[in-house]
Amino acid sequence: MNFSSTAIYNIARYTLQANQNANFYTETLSAEITWYSKSDCIGASDFDYMYNGNRAAGYNTSVPLCSPSVAKQVFKNKAGEFRLSIFNLLNQKPMLPATLPPIPFRIYVTMY
């Protein structure tokens, strides 16, 4: 289990359009949990809570993101894995245009 926090303060200055100068911040709180079974299966979940502050109206958002996955380790010495991941399980759209189609899950094959 891992926990982390990231805080970023941005100072944006424009020479051609000084009226668009801005100071804003982003904070992300994260938690990662991983479970291992005796049958070489792995369950994992990442949870991120993102907060954007001091931005233009509509961009001061608080977004929870949850991305669970399951995997099976394969080959000799667990040299590869098949993983099924679901991104954005809560169907949030942080800072993405509404015209982008959702991608609910992805399948990864990893070999070491």
Contacts in CASP RR format, 6 or more apart in sequence:
PFRMAT RR
TARGET T0000
AUTHOR 0000-0000-0000
METHOD contacts of the structure
MODEL  1
MNFSSTAIYNIARYTLQANQNANFYTETLSAEITWYSKSDCIGASDFDYM
YNGNRAAGYNTSVPLCSPSVAKQVFKNKAGEFRLSIFNLLNQKPMLPATL
PPIPFRIYVTMY
1 31 0 8 1.000
1 32 0 8 1.000
1 33 0 8 1.000
1 34 0 8 1.000
2 30 0 8 1.000
2 31 0 8 1.000
2 32 0 8 1.000
3 29 0 8 1.000
3 30 0 8 1.000
3 31 0 8 1.000
3 32 0 8 1.000
4 29 0 8 1.000
4 30 0 8 1.000
5 27 0 8 1.000
5 28 0 8 1.000
5 29 0 8 1.000
5 30 0 8 1.000
6 26 0 8 1.000
6 27 0 8 1.000
6 28 0 8 1.000
6 30 0 8 1.000
7 25 0 8 1.000
7 26 0 8 1.000
7 27 0 8 1.000
8 25 0 8 1.000
8 26 0 8 1.000
8 27 0 8 1.000
9 23 0 8 1.000
9 24 0 8 1.000
9 25 0 8 1.000
10 22 0 8 1.000
10 23 0 8 1.000
10 24 0 8 1.000
10 25 0 8 1.000
10 26 0 8 1.000
11 23 0 8 1.000
12 20 0 8 1.000
12 21 0 8 1.000
12 22 0 8 1.000
12 23 0 8 1.000
12 24 0 8 1.000
13 21 0 8 1.000
14 20 0 8 1.000
14 21 0 8 1.000
22 54 0 8 1.000
22 55 0 8 1.000
22 56 0 8 1.000
23 54 0 8 1.000
24 52 0 8 1.000
24 53 0 8 1.000
24 54 0 8 1.000
24 55 0 8 1.000
25 52 0 8 1.000
25 53 0 8 1.000
25 54 0 8 1.000
26 50 0 8 1.000
26 51 0 8 1.000
26 52 0 8 1.000
26 53 0 8 1.000
27 50 0 8 1.000
27 51 0 8 1.000
28 48 0 8 1.000
28 49 0 8 1.000
28 50 0 8 1.000
28 51 0 8 1.000
29 48 0 8 1.000
29 49 0 8 1.000
30 46 0 8 1.000
30 47 0 8 1.000
30 48 0 8 1.000
30 49 0 8 1.000
31 46 0 8 1.000
31 47 0 8 1.000
32 44 0 8 1.000
32 45 0 8 1.000
32 46 0 8 1.000
32 47 0 8 1.000
33 44 0 8 1.000
33 45 0 8 1.000
34 42 0 8 1.000
34 43 0 8 1.000
34 44 0 8 1.000
35 42 0 8 1.000
35 43 0 8 1.000
35 44 0 8 1.000
36 42 0 8 1.000
36 43 0 8 1.000
40 72 0 8 1.000
40 73 0 8 1.000
40 74 0 8 1.000
40 78 0 8 1.000
41 70 0 8 1.000
41 71 0 8 1.000
41 72 0 8 1.000
41 73 0 8 1.000
42 69 0 8 1.000
42 70 0 8 1.000
42 71 0 8 1.000
42 72 0 8 1.000
42 73 0 8 1.000
42 81 0 8 1.000
42 83 0 8 1.000
43 68 0 8 1.000
43 69 0 8 1.000
43 70 0 8 1.000
43 71 0 8 1.000
44 68 0 8 1.000
44 69 0 8 1.000
44 70 0 8 1.000
44 71 0 8 1.000
45 66 0 8 1.000
45 67 0 8 1.000
45 68 0 8 1.000
45 69 0 8 1.000
46 65 0 8 1.000
46 66 0 8 1.000
46 67 0 8 1.000
46 68 0 8 1.000
47 64 0 8 1.000
47 65 0 8 1.000
47 66 0 8 1.000
47 67 0 8 1.000
48 64 0 8 1.000
48 65 0 8 1.000
49 62 0 8 1.000
49 63 0 8 1.000
49 64 0 8 1.000
49 65 0 8 1.000
50 61 0 8 1.000
50 62 0 8 1.000
50 63 0 8 1.000
50 65 0 8 1.000
50 94 0 8 1.000
51 61 0 8 1.000
51 62 0 8 1.000
51 63 0 8 1.000
52 59 0 8 1.000
52 60 0 8 1.000
52 61 0 8 1.000
52 62 0 8 1.000
52 95 0 8 1.000
53 60 0 8 1.000
54 60 0 8 1.000
59 95 0 8 1.000
61 94 0 8 1.000
61 95 0 8 1.000
63 92 0 8 1.000
63 93 0 8 1.000
63 94 0 8 1.000
64 90 0 8 1.000
64 92 0 8 1.000
65 88 0 8 1.000
65 90 0 8 1.000
65 92 0 8 1.000
65 94 0 8 1.000
66 88 0 8 1.000
66 89 0 8 1.000
66 90 0 8 1.000
67 85 0 8 1.000
67 86 0 8 1.000
67 87 0 8 1.000
67 88 0 8 1.000
67 89 0 8 1.000
68 85 0 8 1.000
68 86 0 8 1.000
68 89 0 8 1.000
69 83 0 8 1.000
69 84 0 8 1.000
69 85 0 8 1.000
69 86 0 8 1.000
70 83 0 8 1.000
70 84 0 8 1.000
71 81 0 8 1.000
71 82 0 8 1.000
71 83 0 8 1.000
71 84 0 8 1.000
72 81 0 8 1.000
72 82 0 8 1.000
73 80 0 8 1.000
73 81 0 8 1.000
74 80 0 8 1.000
74 81 0 8 1.000
74 82 0 8 1.000
75 111 0 8 1.000
78 112 0 8 1.000
79 111 0 8 1.000
79 112 0 8 1.000
80 109 0 8 1.000
80 110 0 8 1.000
80 111 0 8 1.000
80 112 0 8 1.000
81 109 0 8 1.000
81 110 0 8 1.000
82 107 0 8 1.000
82 108 0 8 1.000
82 109 0 8 1.000
83 107 0 8 1.000
83 108 0 8 1.000
83 109 0 8 1.000
83 110 0 8 1.000
84 105 0 8 1.000
84 106 0 8 1.000
84 107 0 8 1.000
84 108 0 8 1.000
85 105 0 8 1.000
85 106 0 8 1.000
85 107 0 8 1.000
85 108 0 8 1.000
86 104 0 8 1.000
86 105 0 8 1.000
87 103 0 8 1.000
87 104 0 8 1.000
87 105 0 8 1.000
87 106 0 8 1.000
88 102 0 8 1.000
88 104 0 8 1.000
91 102 0 8 1.000
93 100 0 8 1.000
END
